[in-house]
Amino acid sequence: MVNGQWFAPSQTRMKKELQQYEVVVLTAVSKHVRPWAGKDQPQEGDKAVVLEVLQSPKLMYELECSDENGATKWIVKMEQKDFRFRRFFGSNSENDPAESK
């Protein structure tokens, strides 16, 4: 039990570092982040997939967000300090214990 809620053991031991192909929902994004592809700006509530985890020269993530038709809304490279997220486990991911702080 975590904060009065029951979770599977694997959920309570999750790492904050994202892995390639994980799906996240953005809960906050720095205003200075600019996409290098797509037509939109990343914003709170966008669901994105981690395309790449870049380790050098510093830890960065390349994320892609697509619309309901599969067209790219944006692709961006960000340091983890530039965004907050919660992992997406399907349609009911509101109480994710691995939400970034």
MOCOR-V530555 format. One record per backbone hydrogen bond with DSSP energy under -1.0 kcal/mol. CO is the residue of the C=O (numbers start at 0). NH is the residue of the N-H. Records with the same first field share a line. If there is no record, write none. Layout:
# MOCOR-V530555
CO->NH + NH
This chain:
# MOCOR-V530555
1->4
4->1
7->10 + 11
18->21
21->49
22->87
23->47
24->85
25->44
27->83
29->32
36->74
42->45
45->25
47->23
48->63
49->20
51->61
53->59
59->53
60->77
61->50 + 51
62->75
63->48
64->72 + 73
66->69
70->66
72->39
73->64
74->35 + 36
75->62
77->60
78->81
79->82
81->29
83->26 + 27
84->99
85->24
95->98
